[in-house]
Amino acid sequence: MIRFTLPSTLTAVWTFSDVVNGLMALPNLIGLLIISPLVWRETRAYFQQHPTEEQPAEVTKN
């Protein structure tokens, strides 16, 4: 009888693929942690220079 090993091999390939995709998130998360103080500082400076405009009054329909 011939034994097919494809399902176990395919499962290993999908597991490896999932692990590698998960590991790709690590450098991105580290980069976000490193750059977040800069983004916070620049965003705060922008909104201090450009204060938000007041929203116009709602128009009522007759």
N, C-alpha and C positions, 0 to 999 in steps of 0.2 A: 504494500500500500504506500502511495506517495503522500508524504506529509507536506502541507503548505505552511510556510512560515511567514507569509506576507502580513497577516493581521498583527502579529507581534512586532514585526519590523516597522510596519506602518504606524503603530502606536508609539514606538520609540521615536520615529521621525517627528510625529506631531508633538510629542512631549518635549523633544529637543527644541523644536520651533517655538513652542510656548515659552520655554525657559529663556531662550535667546531674545525673544520679543520683550519679555519682562525685564531682562538685564539692560536692554537699550534705554529703558526709562530712567535708570540710575544716573547716568551723566546729565540728563536733562533736569532731573530734580536737584542735583548738586549745583548745576548752573543757575537754576531759579533761586536757590538759597543764597548763592554768592551775589547775584545781581539785584535781589529784592531791595536792599537798602538804597541803592542808586535809583531804582525806579520810584520808590517811595519819596525820596528827596526831590527828584525832578518833577514828579506829579504835584507835590505840594507847592513847589516854586512856581509851576505853571499856573495853578489855580490862584495863587496870591497875586500874580501879575494880571490875570484875566478873571476877575470875579464873575460869578455866574449872574446872568441877566435874570430879572424877575420874569416869571411866566405871565403872559397876557391873561386878562380876566376871561372867564369862560363866556361864550356868546350864548345867550338863551334864545331858543326858538319860540316864536309866537304861535 
